[in-house]
Amino acid sequence: MKIFQSYQNFLTEQLSKTSKFDGRFLLLVILILYFLPILFTSKFFTYYPDSWSDSYLIYPLVSKMLPPFADMRVITAGAECIRLGYDVLIKNPCDPWHRPMNYPQIWAILANWGLNQSHTVALGILCGLLFFALTFVTIKRLNYVESLLYALVLCSPSVMLTVERGNNDLIIFIILALSLLAIKGRNLIQRSLGYILILFAAILKLYPIFALISCLKEKRRNFFLIFLALVISFGIYVIGNLESLYLVSKATPRSTFLAYGIKVLFNVFLLELSNFSIIVFKQGFIKFFQIVMLIIFNITIFIVILKAYDLAKNEEEFHQQESEWETNQIDVFRIGASIYLGSYLIGNNWDYRLIFLLFTIPQILAWIKSRNCFAKISGLALVGIILTTWISYDTYRFFYLDEIINWLLFLFYVYTLILTLPKWLKSYMYLQPRDLEASS
């Protein structure tokens, strides 16, 4: 306990310090030093030797693939095959690894623009640059300690895996970062543009629909109008594309390696249990155990959410004013937290998606510095974010530790999202029987 308190005091003290120069310059220098070996080895992204995949100086601890920007190549190769007449959701022979293009059909529009694999590297570099640039815009001014903490996350294997692959989660991150700039606008029309950008991101990749929780910054009436309009629009899109979205889901690999989500632990337990069942029991018992495990995991999720709700409700009794939460960065926090929670509940997600935790860090740092009720738990959450973005590279050694951290982060984000909801919404959630009688 004393060690934790000492860590908390040290972290709060260091984060509260001001620096003469913006710490983002230090962060930029660290990123440049990280990419220098990559630039020189690839001759500024024009040549990739065989040694690229084995070098410890190139994307350290990242599982590398050649040709470069492998995930971006799914899109560019898919565009080539579409022009050749293939249904790339089923078969994509233009891709070097023959992977189906597991993205919604809207991505097929790029085939009409003449996109091909020769554009892969340029697109990968562009998306990477925009990702880092908009991250810098989102985090604003930093002191030196804050910049080092951001460097730990940005240079982590999980985040750099996204950059190395040129995964299209970078594109989603860019769109959501742009939506945040619009959401901060003073008039409703400008903010509505931000919400429409979130809807566009959801059409591209589905899971960003969870980020519509950012509409909670609006007044009650405007929230319902905007939220319902966008959710209904998204629902119409999904219903109209059910067949292709099923193929996308079918083509999407669901791994327990370099992954997070509720089904990761479930799949590992299920595999071990199935292997045990085959040895000890008859074949018919395996399905029974699968059902039992599924029920156990659903109950576990329910208990975690209920516990977060209970913690938030109890905390609410001691803090009656929203200003006490110090939610000056709550818009960006809600987008990052909602995507993490939503994707966690959906199932297995590649660690690419951990990049959206970057959206939650500004508010977490603000809570630590404010010394409010979130300070201690935010300090632990920050450690959890750094650890999960680093140790997940070695799934076999750190699997259970990584899973524990992600479950605790899930609890943290549910708890903080509930506690920072608008008062009008919390009045519904915390409604007591006597309140119901009074309102009837």
Residue pairs with C-beta under 8 A, 6 or more apart in sequence:
4 376
7 379
8 375
8 376
8 379
11 368
11 379
11 382
12 368
12 369
12 371
12 375
12 379
14 145
15 143
15 145
15 146
15 365
15 368
15 369
16 369
17 143
17 144
17 145
18 143
19 142
19 143
19 144
22 141
22 142
23 141
23 142
23 143
23 144
23 145
23 146
23 147
24 136
24 139
24 141
24 142
24 147
26 144
26 147
26 148
26 151
27 136
27 142
27 147
27 150
27 151
27 154
28 136
30 147
30 151
30 155
31 132
31 151
31 154
31 155
34 155
34 160
37 55
37 57
37 58
38 57
38 58
38 59
39 45
41 49
41 51
41 52
41 55
41 57
41 58
42 48
42 52
42 68
45 68
45 121
45 125
48 66
48 67
48 68
50 66
52 58
52 64
52 66
52 68
53 64
53 65
53 66
58 64
59 157
59 160
59 161
59 163
59 164
60 157
61 157
61 390
61 393
61 394
62 157
62 160
62 161
62 164
62 393
63 161
63 258
63 393
64 164
65 164
65 165
67 73
67 96
67 120
68 120
68 121
68 124
68 164
68 166
69 120
69 121
69 123
69 124
69 164
69 165
69 166
70 96
70 97
70 165
70 166
71 165
71 166
71 167
71 168
71 352
72 120
72 123
72 124
72 127
72 165
72 166
72 167
72 168
73 95
73 96
73 117
73 120
73 166
74 92
74 95
74 99
74 101
74 102
74 103
75 101
75 103
75 107
75 110
75 115
75 168
76 110
76 115
76 116
76 117
76 118
76 119
76 120
76 123
77 92
77 94
77 95
77 96
77 101
77 117
78 88
78 92
78 94
78 95
78 101
78 103
78 107
78 108
78 111
79 108
79 110
79 111
79 113
79 115
79 116
80 94
80 111
80 115
80 116
80 117
81 88
81 91
81 92
81 93
81 94
81 95
81 101
82 88
82 108
82 111
83 111
84 94
86 92
86 93
86 94
88 100
88 101
88 108
89 100
89 101
89 102
89 105
89 244
89 247
89 248
89 251
90 100
90 247
90 251
91 98
91 100
92 98
92 99
92 100
92 101
94 117
95 101
99 251
100 247
100 251
101 107
101 251
102 248
102 251
102 252
102 253
103 168
103 204
103 205
103 248
104 203
104 204
104 205
104 206
104 241
104 244
104 245
104 248
105 241
105 244
106 203
106 204
107 204
120 166
123 166
124 166
127 166
127 170
127 171
127 174
128 163
128 166
128 170
130 170
130 174
131 162
131 163
131 170
131 173
131 174
131 355
132 154
134 173
134 174
134 177
134 178
135 154
135 177
135 358
137 177
137 181
138 177
138 180
138 332
138 358
138 359
138 362
139 150
139 358
139 361
139 362
140 362
142 150
146 365
149 361
149 365
149 382
149 386
150 361
152 386
152 390
153 159
153 357
153 358
153 361
153 385
153 386
153 389
154 160
154 358
156 386
156 389
156 390
157 351
157 389
157 390
157 392
157 393
158 258
158 351
158 352
158 354
158 355
158 388
158 389
158 390
158 392
158 393
159 354
159 355
159 358
159 389
161 167
161 258
161 351
161 352
161 393
162 169
162 170
162 352
162 355
163 170
165 352
167 350
167 352
168 204
168 205
169 205
169 352
169 353
169 355
169 356
170 355
171 204
172 201
172 204
172 205
172 208
173 355
173 356
175 197
175 198
175 200
175 201
175 204
175 208
176 197
176 198
176 201
176 208
176 211
176 335
176 339
176 356
176 359
178 194
178 197
179 194
179 195
179 197
179 198
179 201
179 211
179 214
179 335
180 194
180 214
180 331
180 332
180 335
180 359
181 194
182 190
182 191
182 193
182 194
182 197
183 191
183 194
183 195
183 214
183 217
183 331
184 191
184 194
184 331
185 191
185 193
185 194
188 218
188 222
191 217
191 218
192 226
194 214
195 212
195 214
195 215
195 226
195 230
196 230
198 208
198 209
198 211
198 212
198 214
198 230
198 335
199 209
199 212
199 230
199 233
199 234
201 208
201 211
202 208
202 209
202 211
202 212
202 234
203 234
203 237
206 238
206 245
207 339
207 342
207 343
207 346
207 353
208 339
209 231
209 234
209 342
210 338
210 339
210 341
210 342
210 343
211 334
211 335
211 338
211 339
212 227
212 230
212 231
212 338
213 334
213 335
213 338
213 417
214 331
214 334
214 335
214 338
215 223
215 226
215 227
215 230
216 223
216 334
216 421
216 422
216 425
217 330
217 331
218 226
220 422
220 424
238 245
254 263
254 267
254 347
254 348
255 348
255 350
256 264
256 267
256 268
256 348
256 395
256 399
257 395
258 350
258 351
258 392
258 393
258 395
259 348
259 349
259 350
259 351
259 392
259 395
260 344
260 348
260 349
260 351
260 353
260 354
260 388
260 392
260 402
260 406
261 343
261 344
261 345
261 346
261 347
261 348
261 349
261 406
262 297
262 301
262 344
262 345
262 347
263 347
263 348
264 348
264 403
265 297
265 403
266 293
266 294
266 297
267 348
268 399
269 293
270 289
270 290
270 293
273 289
273 290
273 293
274 286
274 289
274 290
277 285
277 286
277 289
278 286
301 345
304 407
304 410
304 411
304 414
305 414
307 411
308 411
308 414
308 415
308 418
309 414
309 418
309 429
311 415
312 415
312 418
312 419
313 429
313 430
315 373
315 419
316 419
316 426
316 430
318 373
319 325
319 373
322 420
322 422
322 423
324 372
324 373
325 372
325 373
325 374
325 419
325 420
326 366
326 367
326 370
326 372
326 374
327 333
327 363
327 420
328 363
328 366
329 362
329 363
329 366
330 363
330 420
332 359
332 360
332 362
332 363
333 359
333 360
333 362
333 363
333 364
333 416
333 420
334 417
334 420
335 356
335 359
336 356
336 357
336 358
336 359
336 360
336 361
337 359
337 360
337 413
337 416
337 417
338 417
339 353
339 356
339 359
340 353
340 354
340 356
340 357
340 360
340 409
340 410
340 413
341 410
341 413
341 414
341 417
343 349
343 353
344 406
344 410
351 389
351 392
354 388
354 389
354 392
357 385
357 389
360 385
360 413
361 382
361 385
364 378
364 381
364 382
364 385
365 378
365 382
367 374
367 375
367 378
368 375
368 378
368 379
368 382
369 375
374 416
374 419
377 412
377 415
377 416
380 408
380 412
381 409
381 412
384 405
384 408
384 409
384 412
385 409
387 401
387 402
387 405
388 402
388 405
388 406
388 409
391 398
391 401
391 402
391 405
392 398
392 402
395 402
418 426
418 429
421 429
